[in-house]
């Protein structure tokens, strides 16, 4: 039945896409909304046998955004237009091409499935712009995001104690958000000696002081020392190395005992995943994801913060320069579907914006050829918001 529904909807979606190219943008948007419900029925039916309830938060390192109008412009683009028109909203890049790895039903269902978020970092503010500019940027991001904004500090360690001026800047930015429908998550902290601060042990031992910080949640990195050769479980989670439930439980034990009141997201890095065509390697990775889905809620975790930056550059699996790009993209889409389903009720916060791989030919898309279809696959398997 699911397959028949998909076949019935796809021609309608393709027809509407063709018609939309002949009419103005407002009419095209209206047309998209009309058929969106039909496409959602098809998408739900196709994946009914492996339904998930955890939401998918997409956003990225658009650290140049500052004002309400800038966040609004890019929110509309990433939420509604990116799967139809990859021309950047500010005119910074123009090359219109619909990503052909996004199936027609998902193109129209995209806005109703995705939770659009944003990332903010402190680098430019500490170095040049000042704390008041940081406050205003956090306010603008929270006012526009659907559910989550993540704050990535590279200049100060908020868990061990940032200068009061900068803690107050974050607090003021949160307080000034009109509705504050979105939550602010602290993503990563590193001390001056290079060690990771946001480990389970440190967070558990300092939970009461962290609860007084102006964050609704924190990310957790499963390592004790940045300098260790293995760099801990966080980099092994999404690889072809098996992680047992007991390993996860031992690593998370301090937090399971402490039971902090703030939300927690386990950091997981994607760049060490197996080659996209390595079926045996991906079976191990998906099995690891299922174990995470079983164990993380026991320790009070809301979900994972998926670091999709390709630290391995051209050597990483996200980079593809071979002769079978379309086949690789289809396989990446399927890997994304399987990964989202395996995580069950866990929320996924995706850190790197799909604007990188979807802007065909732009330097930002280099070495990210498979991130777009992987992201689309995750969203395809996610429920409607």
C-alpha positions, -999 to 999 in steps of 0.1 A, spaced: 0 0 0 28 24 9 45 18 -25 13 25 -43 8 57 -24 43 69 -33 37 62 -70 4 81 -69 20 112 -53 53 115 -72 37 124 -105 15 150 -89 45 165 -71 66 166 -103 37 181 -122 33 208 -96 70 215 -96 69 220 -133 39 244 -130 56 263 -102 84 272 -125 59 290 -147 43 311 -120 54 337 -95 70 328 -62 39 335 -40 17 312 -62 45 286 -62 46 287 -23 8 284 -22 9 254 -46 36 238 -25 14 240 7 -16 225 -11 3 193 -20 24 192 11 -2 172 31 -5 146 3 33 142 3 34 138 40 8 109 38 30 92 12 62 97 32 45 84 64 32 54 46 65 45 30 83 44 64 55 32 85 72 -1 92 101 18 109 86 49 123 105 72 145 94 99 170 126 118 175 127 152 157 155 163 133 170 198 139 189 212 110 209 243 109 245 251 106 276 273 110 261 304 95 282 325 119 280 357 98 243 362 107 236 391 132 203 409 128 166 398 131 162 404 94 193 383 84 181 354 106 146 357 91 159 357 55 180 326 60 154 309 81 129 312 52 156 300 27 167 269 47 131 260 58 113 266 25 135 271 -5 167 252 -3 153 220 -19 138 240 -48 163 268 -54 199 268 -43 204 305 -50 215 321 -18 190 346 -4 215 374 0 228 371 -36 261 357 -24 259 326 -47 236 320 -77 234 287 -95 198 274 -97 197 236 -95 172 215 -76 192 187 -57 181 156 -76 188 133 -47 158 148 -27 127 128 -38 97 148 -48 75 140 -18 103 151 6 108 184 -13 73 194 -5 72 179 30 105 194 40 92 225 58 67 204 78 94 179 89 125 200 96 131 219 128 152 248 117 179 259 141 210 281 141 245 280 155 263 310 172 300 312 181 318 337 202 350 342 181 342 374 162 325 389 193 354 384 217 380 393 191 363 424 175 326 431 180 320 430 218 296 414 243 266 435 234 267 424 198 268 388 210 237 394 232 218 408 202 228 379 179 217 353 205 184 371 208 178 372 171 187 335 167 164 324 195 135 345 181 138 329 147 147 292 153 120 266 157 133 247 187 171 249 192 201 273 189 235 260 199 263 282 212 298 271 203 324 291 224 359 290 212 373 318 233 359 311 268 351 279 288 317 286 303 317 253 323 348 262 342 339 299 344 339 324 316 345 361 324 313 376 340 309 400 311 305 372 286 282 350 308 260 381 313 260 387 276 246 353 269 221 357 298 209 391 285 205 377 250 183 349 263 163 373 284 156 396 255 142 369 232 105 378 228 89 344 231 120 322 236 103 293 220 137 279 211 162 265 236 199 274 239 224 245 240 260 249 250 280 230 224 315 220 235 339 236 259 377 234 260 400 247 287 432 266 279 454 234 284 435 217 255 414 194 276 378 188 270 356 201 298 322 188 289 329 152 300 303 131 319 324 133 351 329 170 351 293 178 342 280 154 369 303 169 396 293 205 386 257 200 377 244 225 403 266 253 390 259 245 354 222 247 362 227 284 370 242 292 337 219 307 309 217 275 289 188 251 286 211 222 277 247 211 272 266 187 249 286 159 264 318 146 249 328 111 258 365 115 265 386 126 294 416 141 277 418 159 243 454 146 239 446 109 240 453 90 208 419 74 206 401 106 216 374 86 234 341 71 225 326 102 208 347 95 177 342 58 178 304 60 181 298 65 144 324 42 129 328 6 120 340 -2 155 314 -19 177 304 -1 209 286 -23 235 258 -11 258 280 -17 288 307 6 274 281 33 269 266 27 304 301 29 320 309 61 302 276 77 311 274 64 347 282 97 364 254 115 346 229 86 352 236 90 390 236 128 390 204 133 369 209 170 360 178 191 353 192 205 320 189 188 287 219 168 275 230 159 240 258 134 233 283 147 208 288 123 179 312 129 150 303 116 116 335 119 96 349 85 106 319 66 93 327 38 68 327 42 30 292 48 18 293 15 -1 307 -5 29 276 -25 39 293 -44 67 307 -13 82 274 5 81 257 -25 98 281 -20 127 274 18 128 236 14 127 238 -13 155 258 13 176 231 38 169 204 14 182 224 9 213 227 46 218 189 48 214 185 23 242 211 36 266 211 74 263 176 79 278 186 58 308 212 86 316 187 114 309 198 124 274 175 142 251 194 133 219 226 137 201 245 167 187 257 154 153 289 170 143 288 167 105 320 186 98 343 166 75 376 168 95 391 142 72 387 164 41 391 145 8 399 113 27 366 112 46 335 93 34 315 125 30 338 135 1 332 118 -32 350 124 -65 344 91 -82 326 83 -114 293 71 -98 282 103 -79 244 96 -83 248 61 -70 268 73 -41 243 100 -33 214 75 -34 233 52 -10 241 81 13 204 90 14 196 54 24 223 55 51 207 86 65 173 70 66 186 40 85 206 61 109 176 83 118 154 53 123 180 35 144 181 64 169 144 61 176 131 88 200 164 106 203 164 142 188 192 148 163 207 183 162 227 186 129 255 211 132 266 218 96 240 234 74 229 216 43 238 247 24 273 234 20 266 203 0 235 216 -18 253 246 -33 266 227 -63 300 239 -74 306 263 -45 339 259 -26 320 254 6 306 222 -9 340 207 -16 345 175 4 308 175 14 293 158 -17 275 132 4 263 152 33 233 167 15 218 133 6 227 119 40 209 148 57 179 144 33 177 108 42 177 115 79 149 141 74 129 117 52 128 92 81 119 118 107 83 125 117 62 156 110 68 183 136 
